[in-house]
């Protein structure tokens, strides 16, 4: 059976969170054993909003190192920087010429990020065309996406179909990957919102590199519902249900086992044990991350990953340009 190809990426804007790990990175680790995987740090997407150069450089290396620390094996999957594979930008432009203003304007993320702003960068507007290029460059069959990216994947499918209709069957139309297991981890201060590294309130998320003391403080201050019963009821008790999901994901315990363990004990004892469970879950990741950063090994990993990525990307881009009628350059 031929392995399917998987493509996904994470922006180097802000700190990666426990939500990123549980909702995305753990799935990446599982997928690498079953499929041909390409995982990238999408630094070109990050600059659709202003970035401080030194911070962008540091965060890019940190995200790449966290990929490995979380369990992605560079011998099993390609890990690379988006900007190290120039074909992303070139195909992004070619797909932009096939994109319609109306469909880009309808993108929910564009509406959210541009709301209330007088000056809106063109990069933010054409972001979905570049995301489509990211996926289509690798003939990806499966794309792990969260709820906030489903609309962008639909546009990717539309653009691939539009290209194939106009220029002949050239691009692979990807399918969304829906993980068999996993959880959507919500904000510690508002369980109606996803835990996000872009939230200005640092107490709303647990960063993968937070110190044990910071983790304990954030969980002790996490919002809870009225009452004191540790019960999983997302509709009526969304805050404690979110904390129970985190506990379950960090320990492997079932929600029912957690409920029974804290029956009659109230939120205090539960939060204290939850904090220790998160600290224990993140300790091996933090330890491996420190080793990777101090050794400098991430640079060779990124170099090797980019070589493999370029090989696939260049083959796709050549097909696309040939189909569109570009005169090939002589070597």
C-alpha positions, 0 to 999 in steps of 0.5 A: 500500500502506497503511503499517503503524503501529509503536509502541515505547518505551524507559525513562529508567532508567539509561544507554542501552547499545550493546545498546539501540542495536544491538538496538532503536534501529537497527531503529527507524531502519530502520522509520521509512522503511517505516511510520508510527512512534511512539517514546516515552520511557516515563517512566510505566513508569520510576516503577514503581520509585523514581526521584530526580526530578532524575535522572528529568528528566535521563534522560528528556531524554537518551533523547529526544535519543539517539533523534534522535542515533541517526538517528530523524528527527522529520519521519518519526516521532513522538518523545514522552514517555509522560507528555505523552499523558495517554490512556496512563494513562486507557486503562491503568486501563480495561484494568486492569479487564479484567486478571486477577490470575493473568495479571499474577502470571504475568508473568516480569518481575514475578516477577523484580523482586519476588523477595525484596522484602517491599513490592511496589508496585502499579505494578509489578504492573499494569505490563503493563496500561499497556504494553498501553494504550501499544500499543493506543492507536495501533492499532499493527500491529507492535511491536518486542519483545525476548525479555523483552517477548514475554510482555507483548505476548501479554497485550496481544493477549489483552486486545485480544481480550477487549475486542473479544469483550466490547464489539465490534471496537474494538481492533487486535490487534498482531503482534510485529516480528522484525527481519530483521537485528540481534543480541542483545548480551550483558553484558561480564562474563557472556555468558549475560545481556543487556547491560543498563543496570540492571546495577549493575556499570557495567563490564558494559555500554557506555553510548552516552555513555561516553567513548572511554577508558571504552570502551577500559577496559571492553573491555580488562576484558571477560570472555573464554573459556579459550584465545586463539583468536578463534572464533565458537562461542556454545556453547563460547566465549560470551564471545568470541562476544559480543565478535565480534558487537559487532565485526561490528555496529559495522564491518559485517564478517562473523564469518568475516572477523573470525575470519580477521583475528585468526587466531593473534593472540590476544585482546589485539590483537582487543580493542584493535581492537574498542575502536576500532571501538566508539569510531568507531561511537559518535562520530557519535551522541555528537557529534549528541547534544551538538548536540541537547542544547546547542540545546534543540531536543529540547523542540520535537521532543517537543512536536510528537511529543506533538501527533501522538500525542495526536491518534491516542490520543484517537481510540482512547480515545473509541472505547473509552469509547463501546464501554464505555458511558461518558457522553461529556463535552460540549465 
